[in-house]
């Protein structure tokens, strides 16, 4: 129901109630006043008639009396009756003298009884003689020897006509009031609606979540009435609500960023297993798509379902488990699930420990490999030293042989220790790089020229297909060391009368440098391990040229610090192609 309709019904109801109450009061008061006025008028007429009747000439003449009251009755438009004390009618203006005896006895009429008792009386009742509602007034006349009553009556319909006229007037007022109510409801409704339309629009904007200032600029806040006060309150509430929502949204975003930045996956679940919150990290850990509003059992991760059941019973549960990925690799997960006492929800926190396990494994492998690599030269040095002390020093030829062996293994130990120190400095950022624009071809030619003697001794051709000079961004000493390690490995594992080729070609924003040999090659299953510390392929271990297994690890770390990549590929005709990239100079 609209505002105008409500105002119309309220106005009309109030109008009807007021008019009805006024009509009842007016009818009552008017009836009383008219009746009093009629009674006063009839009393005056009755007294005049009594005075006239007291004339002695009319005392014994019914005909004259009849003629007198007829004249009075005609003049006053009323009915006049004279009644004896015993109730017998003497004369009646509406009845012939011959018919008088047939009239009823009026002794029991209330106005007659009252008149004989108090001198005058009145009543209202239906007259069976004239078949009308009549008003009677009786006045006692004691002028004759015998008391009688002069009664004057008039039709009560005169009063009813006045009341009817009043009712017609009231009906007219009702019609006018109805029109006024309609007009008032339309005008007031339009006025109030126009006043509330901006308030309604502002409330709609708030309910829709919009808190722009332009939505509240047109509110009637400058008005001094209740609508203006309401508009000011809505404007204030809206601004406060906007600030509170902005603050909550900011805190929520900050909290979300904190949860995402922890590096731990977080999930909140109901007691039925429905997921109500998750951060991005947990999707990455389990390699899942959107999981909100799903059940934890729908994730098809059995350890999580098991944890959920345990946590429901015990309140909290810890577990470490492994999962298999699509790449056929294993990932280790450390998980903790706790049930909140307040909300009865369960909070799952997971942390991937795969890298920690790999690092622990690398540490164990490093210690094992280092022990293995050190054991051989130390054993050789110890054995040769003991041999010299046992008497080999006395034989110059044997002493020289054993001393050379000691020196060779000492050099191996020194080289290994130096490589380990350099690798640690590179990994921990202690080695400083001088990044500048360099001509790559010049560095390659400088390194190749240093291997000319070794190439002649092994009868190996070391070729460089020089193309247009290309400038790269990097550290010259780091690039030289990378090239030295790759070319040195190529010489170690390449047979005599073979070719080692160096190439440099531009690929997008990088330059790819390749060292290609015709050596023993690297099996496909071992390519991803050759750049790890102390790792050597089975064929390399069988080769008489022993290495420390640290050279390629140094190459990888140097190239990574130069923002490049490293790799190895098998050549179609045998051998390997070790390559690395460096960024082109801007």
C-alpha positions in Angstrom: 0.0 0.0 0.0 1.5 3.3 -1.1 1.9 6.5 0.9 -1.0 8.3 -0.8 -3.4 5.4 -0.2 -2.4 5.2 3.5 -2.9 9.0 3.9 -6.2 8.7 2.1 -7.6 6.0 4.4 -6.2 7.6 7.5 -7.7 11.0 6.6 -11.0 9.5 5.5 -11.2 7.4 8.7 -10.5 10.4 10.9 -13.0 12.5 8.9 -15.8 9.9 9.2 -15.1 9.4 12.9 -15.2 13.2 13.5 -18.3 13.7 11.5 -20.1 10.7 13.0 -19.3 11.9 16.5 -20.3 15.4 15.6 -23.6 14.2 14.1 -24.5 12.2 17.2 -23.7 15.1 19.5 -25.5 17.6 17.3 -28.6 15.4 16.9 -28.8 14.9 20.6 -28.3 18.6 21.5 -30.6 19.7 18.6 -33.3 17.4 19.7 -33.1 18.6 23.3 -33.1 22.3 22.2 -35.9 21.9 19.7 -38.0 19.9 22.2 -37.4 22.6 24.9 -38.3 25.3 22.4 -41.5 23.5 21.3 -42.4 22.9 24.9 -41.9 26.6 25.7 -43.9 27.6 22.7 -46.7 25.2 23.6 -46.7 26.3 27.2 -47.1 29.9 26.1 -50.0 28.9 23.8 -51.6 26.8 26.5 -51.5 29.7 29.0 -53.0 32.1 26.4 -55.7 29.5 25.7 -56.3 29.0 29.4 -56.8 32.7 29.9 -59.3 32.7 27.0 -61.2 29.8 28.3 -61.5 31.3 31.7 -64.0 33.8 30.2 -67.4 33.0 31.8 -69.2 33.2 28.5 -67.5 30.0 27.4 -67.8 28.0 30.6 -71.1 26.3 29.8 -71.1 26.3 26.0 -69.3 23.4 24.4 -70.1 24.8 21.0 -68.4 28.1 21.8 -65.5 26.2 23.5 -65.2 24.0 20.5 -65.2 27.0 18.2 -62.5 28.7 20.3 -60.1 25.8 20.4 -60.6 25.1 16.7 -59.5 28.7 16.0 -56.5 28.4 18.2 -55.6 25.0 16.7 -55.9 26.4 13.2 -53.8 29.5 14.1 -51.1 27.5 15.8 -51.2 24.5 13.4 -51.7 22.2 16.4 -54.2 19.9 18.1 -55.9 21.1 21.2 -57.7 18.8 23.6 -59.5 19.6 26.9 -59.6 16.7 29.4 -61.4 16.4 32.7 -59.7 15.1 35.8 -61.4 11.8 35.3 -59.8 11.4 31.9 -62.8 12.2 29.8 -62.2 14.4 26.8 -64.4 17.4 26.8 -63.4 19.1 23.5 -60.9 18.1 20.8 -60.0 20.3 17.9 -59.6 17.3 15.5 -62.7 15.5 16.6 -66.4 16.6 16.2 -68.5 17.0 19.3 -70.6 14.0 18.3 -67.6 11.8 18.2 -66.1 13.0 21.5 -67.8 10.2 23.5 -66.1 7.6 21.4 -62.6 8.8 22.4 -60.5 6.8 24.8 -60.1 7.8 28.4 -57.0 9.9 28.8 -56.6 9.5 32.5 -53.4 7.3 32.1 -51.7 9.6 29.6 -48.3 10.5 31.1 -48.6 14.2 30.3 -52.1 14.3 31.9 -50.9 12.6 35.1 -48.0 14.9 35.3 -50.1 18.0 34.6 -52.6 17.2 37.4 -49.7 16.5 39.8 -47.4 19.4 39.0 -49.4 21.8 36.9 -47.9 20.9 33.6 -46.5 17.9 31.8 -45.2 16.8 28.4 -44.5 13.5 26.5 -43.7 12.1 23.1 -45.5 9.1 21.7 -47.4 7.7 18.8 -51.0 8.8 18.5 -53.5 6.1 17.4 -56.1 8.7 16.6 -54.1 10.7 14.0 -51.6 7.9 13.3 -48.5 10.1 13.9 -45.7 10.6 16.3 -46.8 13.5 18.4 -45.4 15.8 21.1 -47.9 16.6 23.9 -47.9 19.5 26.3 -50.5 19.6 29.1 -51.4 22.6 31.3 -53.7 22.3 34.3 -56.7 24.7 34.3 -58.3 25.4 37.7 -60.4 28.3 36.6 -63.6 26.2 36.7 -65.0 24.5 39.7 -63.6 21.3 38.4 -59.9 21.0 37.4 -59.2 20.2 33.8 -56.2 20.0 31.5 -55.6 21.9 28.4 -53.4 19.7 26.1 -51.7 21.0 23.0 -50.0 18.6 20.6 -48.0 19.0 17.4 -46.6 16.4 15.1 -43.1 15.3 16.0 -42.3 14.9 12.3 -41.3 18.6 12.3 -38.4 17.7 14.6 -37.7 14.6 12.4 -37.6 16.9 9.4 -35.0 19.1 11.1 -33.0 16.0 12.0 -33.3 14.8 8.4 -32.2 18.2 7.2 -29.2 17.9 9.5 -28.5 14.4 8.2 -28.5 15.8 4.6 -26.1 18.5 5.6 -23.9 15.9 7.3 -24.0 13.8 4.1 -23.0 16.8 2.1 -20.2 17.5 4.5 -19.1 13.8 4.1 -19.0 14.1 0.3 -17.0 17.3 0.6 -14.8 15.7 3.2 -14.2 12.7 0.9 -13.2 15.0 -1.9 -10.9 16.9 0.5 -9.5 13.6 1.8 -8.7 12.5 -1.8 -7.1 15.9 -2.6 -5.2 16.0 0.7 -3.9 12.4 0.3 -2.8 13.2 -3.3 -1.1 16.5 -2.3 0.4 15.2 1.0 1.4 11.9 -0.6 3.2 13.7 -3.5 4.9 16.0 -1.0 6.0 13.3 1.3 7.0 11.0 -1.5 9.0 13.7 -3.1 10.6 14.2 0.2 11.4 10.6 0.8 12.4 9.7 -2.8 16.0 10.7 -2.2 16.0 8.9 1.1 14.7 5.8 -0.6 17.3 6.1 -3.4 20.1 6.5 -0.8 18.8 3.5 1.2 18.7 1.5 -2.0 22.3 2.4 -2.9 23.4 1.5 0.6 21.6 -1.9 0.4 23.3 -2.5 -3.0 26.7 -1.8 -1.4 27.3 1.6 -3.1 28.7 4.4 -0.9 29.7 7.0 -3.5 29.4 10.6 -2.3 27.4 11.6 -5.4 24.6 9.3 -4.2 24.1 11.3 -1.1 24.8 14.8 -2.4 21.1 15.4 -3.3 19.8 14.3 0.1 17.6 17.1 1.7 20.1 17.5 4.6 19.5 21.3 4.8 15.8 21.0 5.7 14.9 21.9 9.3 12.1 19.4 9.6 12.0 15.7 10.5 12.8 14.7 6.9 16.0 16.9 6.9 17.0 15.3 10.3 16.4 11.8 8.8 18.4 12.7 5.7 21.3 13.9 7.9 21.2 10.7 9.9 21.2 8.6 6.8 24.1 10.6 5.3 26.1 10.2 8.6 25.3 6.5 8.9 26.2 5.9 5.3 29.6 7.6 5.6 30.3 5.8 8.9 29.2 2.5 7.4 31.4 3.2 4.3 34.4 3.8 6.6 33.8 0.7 8.6 33.3 -1.5 5.5 36.4 0.0 3.9 38.4 -0.7 7.1 37.0 -4.3 7.4 37.8 -4.9 3.7 41.3 -3.5 4.1 41.9 -5.6 7.2 40.5 -8.7 5.4 42.8 -8.1 2.4 45.7 -7.6 4.7 44.9 -10.7 6.6 44.5 -12.6 3.3 47.9 -11.3 2.2 49.4 -12.4 5.5 47.9 -15.8 5.2 49.1 -16.1 1.5 52.5 -14.8 2.4 53.1 -17.3 5.2 54.0 -20.0 2.7 51.6 -22.3 4.5 48.3 -23.6 3.2 45.3 -22.8 5.3 41.8 -24.3 5.1 38.7 -23.8 7.3 36.0 -26.5 7.4 32.6 -27.0 9.0 31.9 -30.1 11.1 30.3 -31.7 8.1 33.5 -31.3 6.1 32.3 -28.3 3.9 35.2 -26.0 3.1 34.4 -22.4 4.0 37.8 -20.7 3.5 41.1 -21.4 1.8 44.2 -19.4 0.8 46.0 -19.6 -2.5 48.9 -21.5 -1.1 46.9 -24.6 -0.3 45.7 -24.8 -3.9 49.4 -24.7 -5.0 50.5 -27.2 -2.5 47.9 -29.8 -3.5 47.7 -28.6 -7.2 43.9 -28.1 -6.9 41.4 -25.8 -8.6 38.7 -23.9 -6.6 37.6 -25.9 -3.5 35.3 -23.5 -1.7 31.9 -25.0 -0.7 33.1 -28.5 -1.5 33.6 -31.3 1.0 37.1 -32.3 2.1 36.2 -35.9 1.1 35.7 -34.6 -2.5 39.4 -33.7 -2.8 40.3 -37.4 -3.1 43.3 -36.9 -0.7 43.0 -39.8 1.7 45.4 -38.5 4.4 43.3 -35.3 4.7 40.1 -37.3 5.1 41.8 -39.4 7.7 43.0 -36.3 9.6 39.5 -34.8 9.5 38.0 -37.8 11.1 40.7 -37.9 13.8 40.4 -34.2 14.5 36.7 -34.4 15.0 37.2 -37.0 17.7 40.3 -35.7 19.4 40.1 -32.0 18.8 43.4 -31.8 17.0 45.7 -34.0 14.9 49.1 -33.8 13.4 50.4 -35.9 10.4 53.2 -36.0 7.8 52.4 -37.7 4.6 53.4 -37.9 1.0 51.4 -37.4 -2.2 52.1 -38.2 -5.8 51.9 -35.5 -8.5 51.1 -35.7 -12.1 54.9 -35.5 -12.9 55.4 -38.8 -11.1 57.2 -37.0 -8.3 56.7 -37.3 -4.6 55.8 -34.3 -2.4 56.0 -34.4 1.4 53.3 -32.6 3.4 53.4 -31.7 7.1 49.8 -31.0 8.3 48.1 -29.9 11.5 44.3 -29.8 12.1 42.7 -28.1 15.1 39.1 -27.7 16.1 38.0 -24.3 17.3 36.1 -24.3 20.6 34.1 -21.2 19.8 32.9 -21.8 16.2 33.3 -25.6 16.2 35.1 -25.2 12.9 38.2 -27.1 12.0 41.4 -25.3 10.8 43.9 -27.1 8.6 47.4 -25.8 8.3 49.7 -27.6 5.8 53.4 -27.0 5.0 55.3 -28.6 2.2 58.5 -30.2 3.5 59.7 -31.7 0.1 62.4 -29.1 -0.2 63.5 -29.6 3.4 63.7 -33.4 2.8 65.6 -32.8 -0.5 68.1 -30.4 1.3 68.5 -33.0 4.1 69.1 -35.6 1.5 71.6 -33.3 -0.3 73.4 -32.7 2.9 73.7 -36.4 3.6 74.8 -37.0 -0.1 77.3 -34.1 0.2 78.9 -35.5 3.3 78.9 -38.9 1.8 80.4 -37.7 -1.5 82.9 -35.4 0.1 84.0 -38.3 2.4 84.3 -40.5 -0.7 86.2 -38.0 -2.7 88.6 -37.1 0.1 89.2 -40.7 1.1 91.0 -41.7 -2.1 93.7 -38.9 -2.3 94.2 -39.0 1.5 94.6 -42.8 1.4 97.1 -42.5 -1.5 99.1 -39.7 0.3 99.1 -41.8 3.5 100.2 -45.0 1.8 103.0 -43.3 -0.1 104.2 -41.4 3.0 104.3 -44.7 4.9 106.2 -46.3 2.1 108.7 -43.5 2.1 109.2 -43.8 5.8 109.5 -47.5 5.6 112.8 -47.1 3.6 111.8 -46.0 0.1 113.6 -42.7 0.8 116.9 -44.6 0.5 116.1 -45.4 -3.1 116.1 -42.2 -5.1 114.0 -43.7 -7.9 111.2 -45.0 -5.7 111.4 -41.8 -3.6 110.8 -39.7 -6.6 107.8 -41.9 -7.8 106.1 -41.9 -4.4 106.7 -38.1 -4.0 105.1 -37.4 -7.3 102.1 -39.5 -6.3 101.9 -37.5 -3.0 102.2 -34.2 -4.9 99.5 -35.2 -7.4 97.0 -36.2 -4.8 97.8 -33.1 -2.7 97.0 -31.0 -5.8 93.7 -32.9 -6.1 92.9 -32.1 -2.5 93.8 -28.4 -3.0 91.8 -28.2 -6.2 88.8 -29.8 -4.4 89.0 -27.5 -1.4 89.4 -24.4 -3.6 86.4 -25.5 -5.7 84.3 -26.0 -2.6 85.2 -22.6 -1.2 84.4 -21.0 -4.6 81.1 -22.8 -4.8 80.1 -21.8 -1.3 81.1 -18.1 -2.0 78.9 -18.2 -5.2 75.9 -19.8 -3.5 76.0 -17.5 -0.5 76.6 -14.3 -2.5 80.0 -13.6 -1.2 81.5 -13.6 -4.7 81.0 -10.1 -6.2 80.3 -9.8 -9.9 81.2 -6.8 -12.1 78.4 -6.6 -14.5 79.2 -4.7 -17.7 78.8 -4.8 -21.5 81.2 -7.3 -23.0 82.1 -8.5 -26.5 81.5 -12.2 -26.2 83.6 -13.3 -29.1 86.7 -11.8 -27.6 86.3 -13.7 -24.3 85.7 -17.0 -26.2 88.8 -16.5 -28.4 91.0 -15.7 -25.3 89.9 -18.9 -23.5 90.4 -21.0 -26.7 93.9 -19.7 -27.2 94.9 -20.9 -23.7 94.1 -24.5 -24.7 96.2 -24.5 -27.9 99.0 -26.5 -26.3 96.7 -29.1 -24.8 94.9 -29.4 -28.1 98.2 -30.2 -29.9 99.3 -32.6 -27.3 96.1 -34.6 -27.6 95.8 -34.0 -31.3 92.3 -32.5 -30.8 91.0 -29.7 -33.0 89.4 -26.8 -31.0 87.3 -24.8 -33.4 85.3 -21.6 -32.9 82.8 -20.5 -35.6 83.1 -16.8 -35.2 80.1 -14.7 -36.3 79.2 -11.1 -35.9 80.4 -9.6 -32.7 77.7 -9.7 -30.1 77.7 -7.6 -26.9 76.4 -9.3 -23.8 75.8 -8.2 -20.2 77.9 -10.1 -17.6 81.1 -10.5 -15.7 84.1 -11.3 -17.9 85.9 -13.5 -15.2 82.7 -15.5 -14.5 82.1 -16.2 -18.3 85.8 -17.2 -18.7 85.6 -19.6 -15.8 82.4 -21.2 -17.2 84.1 -21.6 -20.6 87.2 -23.0 -19.0 85.2 -25.6 -17.0 83.2 -26.7 -20.0 86.2 -26.9 -22.4 88.3 -28.7 -19.8 85.6 -31.3 -19.4 85.4 -31.7 -23.1 89.2 -32.3 -23.3 88.9 -34.8 -20.4 86.3 -37.0 -22.0 87.1 -36.5 -25.8 89.3 -39.1 -27.6 92.3 -38.2 -29.6 92.0 -37.1 -33.2 88.5 -35.6 -32.4 87.0 -32.2 -32.7 85.7 -29.8 -30.0 83.6 -27.0 -31.4 82.5 -23.8 -29.7 79.5 -21.9 -31.0 77.8 -18.6 -30.0 74.4 -17.7 -31.6 71.8 -15.2 -30.6 68.4 -16.4 -29.5 66.0 -13.6 -28.7 67.3 -11.6 -25.7 70.0 -14.1 -25.0 73.2 -15.5 -26.5 73.5 -19.3 -26.4 77.1 -20.5 -26.1 77.6 -24.3 -26.8 80.7 -26.5 -26.3 80.3 -29.7 -28.4 82.6 -32.7 -28.0 82.8 -36.2 -29.3 83.3 -37.8 -25.9 81.4 -40.5 -24.0 78.2 -38.5 -23.7 75.6 -38.2 -20.9 72.8 -40.7 -20.6 69.3 -39.1 -20.7 68.3 -40.3 -17.3 71.4 -38.6 -15.8 71.2 -35.2 -17.5 69.3 -33.6 -14.7 71.9 -34.6 -12.1 75.2 -33.7 -13.8 75.1 -30.1 -12.5 74.9 -31.3 -8.9 77.9 -31.3 -6.6 80.1 -34.4 -6.7 77.9 -36.0 -9.3 79.6 -38.0 -12.1 78.1 -40.4 -14.5 79.0 -44.1 -14.4 81.1 -43.7 -17.6 83.0 -40.7 -16.1 83.8 -42.7 -12.9 85.3 -45.4 -15.1 87.4 -42.9 -17.0 91.0 -42.7 -15.9 90.7 -38.9 -15.8 89.5 -38.3 -12.2 87.6 -35.1 -11.5 86.1 -33.6 -8.3 82.6 -33.4 -9.6 82.3 -29.7 -8.6 83.1 -28.0 -12.0 79.6 -28.2 -13.5 78.0 -27.2 -10.1 80.2 -24.1 -10.2 79.1 -23.5 -13.9 75.4 -23.7 -13.0 75.7 -21.2 -10.1 77.8 -18.8 -12.0 75.3 -18.8 -15.0 72.4 -18.4 -12.6 74.0 -15.3 -11.1 74.4 -13.9 -14.6 70.6 -14.4 -15.1 71.2 -17.2 -17.7 70.5 -20.9 -17.9 72.6 -24.1 -18.4 71.9 -27.5 -20.0 73.3 -30.5 -21.7 72.1 -32.3 -24.8 73.2 -35.5 -26.6 74.6 -35.1 -30.1 73.3 -37.2 -32.9 76.8 -38.5 -33.9 77.9 -39.1 -30.3 79.2 -36.9 -27.6 77.6 -34.1 -25.7 76.7 -30.4 -26.1 77.0 -28.4 -23.0 75.5 -24.9 -23.3 74.7 -21.8 -21.3 73.1 -18.5 -22.0 73.9 -14.9 -21.1 71.6 -11.8 -21.7 72.2 -9.6 -24.7 73.5 -6.1 -23.8 70.9 -3.3 -24.2 
